[in-house]
């Protein structure tokens, strides 16, 4: 779906819900929406300092690098690899259903 319109003055949970009223899950790159899960794609990065956010600021990490996955596991972050993308989507659906 492509929606072309002026951006709301403030992009919060209610603004996103108004843009996509039928969607139960909406991905918003770079936005920090209160109460939303924060997911970071780390690719092949092996150092936390190379990430856009620290591991303390995220809920879910998707990464290929074993040392990054191990570091995040030690910090209690939920982990997936790119090969686990189906499980990641299942996780989002399950946790969003739980929040409702």
Residue pairs with C-beta under 8 A, 6 or more apart in sequence:
1 20
3 19
3 20
5 19
8 15
8 18
8 19
11 28
11 31
11 33
12 33
12 34
13 33
13 34
13 35
13 36
16 26
16 28
16 33
19 26
20 26
24 93
24 96
24 97
25 92
25 93
25 96
27 39
28 36
32 38
35 99
37 59
37 60
37 92
37 95
38 53
38 57
38 58
38 59
38 60
39 58
39 59
39 60
39 61
39 62
40 51
40 52
40 53
40 58
40 60
40 61
40 62
41 62
41 63
42 51
42 61
42 62
42 63
42 64
42 65
42 68
43 63
43 64
43 65
44 63
44 64
44 65
45 51
45 63
45 65
45 68
46 65
46 67
46 68
47 68
48 54
48 55
48 68
48 71
55 61
55 71
55 72
55 75
55 77
56 75
58 77
59 77
59 78
60 77
60 78
60 79
60 80
60 88
60 91
61 68
61 69
61 72
61 77
61 78
61 79
61 80
62 79
62 80
62 81
62 82
62 84
62 85
62 88
63 69
63 72
63 79
63 81
64 81
64 82
69 79
69 81
72 79
73 79
78 91
80 87
80 88
80 91
